Amino acid sequence: MDLELTEEQKLIQETARDFANGELEPVAAQLDQGGDRGPLLANLKKLAELGFMGLNVKDAHGGSEAGVVAFSLAMTEIARVCASTAVTVSVNNMVCEVIQAVGTEEQKKAYIPKICSGEYAAGSFGLTETCAGSDPSGMCTQAVKDGNHYVLNGSKIFITSAPYAGVFVVWAVTDKQAPKGKGISCFLVEAGTPGLIIGKEEHKMGQHASATNELIFDNCRIPESAMMGKPNDGFRIAVAELAGGRIGIGSLGLGVGLAAMDYATRYANERVQFGQKVSSFQALQWMIADAYTELEAARLLLMNAACRKEAGKSFAKEASMAKLFATESANRACYTAMQMLGGYGYTRDFPIERYTRDARITSIYEGTSEIQRLIISREILKNLG
């Protein structure tokens, strides 16, 4: 098994790292404080121009066609500096990929190039609801056929990039009589469509620069041509795309964990107590060894899932394993880093407290750690059976 990156993958990784250090680093702490999202949107546009919004999207549709491994590498490097930017990039790539996978040629031409080029600052997913979080098949939002249109009513929550998204991928119930999960369809809804309302923004623990809003559909009328895939086949589409998104969020978590440990390790190598650098104490050396070992294991799990997806093999179990381990490891790494800095790690004068807040959500969104364990165990038991 060859674990060496290709020259193209190395170039993408280096480009992402250079951009993150040069463009994201100067504004990351400022963005975390809230307020003006101008620098975030400007950097999203620059990332689009560099080709980072469609890394696994075909060139014919405006993408970079660099593959899933390159996407994972880029996500890690961006997240090492700004998790808010990274999650936006991850969702944009997911939106492009789902349109590429199940959209019509007209839908692909209409929307993918606009996200990849930065004409649209973002694309959004409208899946989660108050009554359908870990169980999206229980959604209540409905799409009722009316002539050659569908009328959407209901609401979604926790929608990333909602205020500045150009298009939303939305799931809604189209057959109330069908068994649970079987009567759901998938639609494309353009920003500005009458009846599409951007609701309140959530005040979150971390990733402050990334907007997270409620989405309300009040007799939102869309043409039947806005449906993606077959009628009542939307839940299968959602499950497939969430598996790919887990590679992105696992990679994001890895980046945040590495950033925290890199900072703490450099600090420990400079901080003097009891007449010597604190990095000379075995207690801290073991913290460093354990954290970096876990993060390296997370990287390998992510590369395995990414390689399998890129090769067209089944990857759902591997993506869940990678997401579970990478995000849990990232959380542990951030708390280890905070412990290494002592009281300073708990203050906003140092970036560790931001990394810790940003990392926490990674084990919740795109499927909680508990859901990942369910997916993994079911796959294992199914194969044994």
Secondary structure, 3 states (H helix, E strand, C coil): CCCCCCHHHHHHHHHHHHHHHHHHHHHHHHHHCCCCCHHHHHHHHHHHHCCCCCCCCCHHHCCCCCCHHHHHHHHHHHHCCCHHHHHHHHHHHHHHHHHHHHCCHHHHHHHHHHHHHCCCCEEEEECCECCECCCHHHCCCEEEEECCEEEEEEEEEEEECHHHEEEEEEEEECCCCCCCCCCEEEEEEECCCCCEEEEEECCCCCCCCCCEEEEEEEEEEEEHHHEECCCCCHHHHHHHHHHHHHHHHHHHHHHHHHHHHHHHHHHHCCCEECCEEHHHCHHHHHHHHHHHHHHHHHHHHHHHHHHHHHCCCCCHHHHHHHHHHHHHHHHHHHHHHHHHHHHHHHCCCCCHHHHHHHHHHHHCCCCCHHHHHHHHHHHHHHHHC
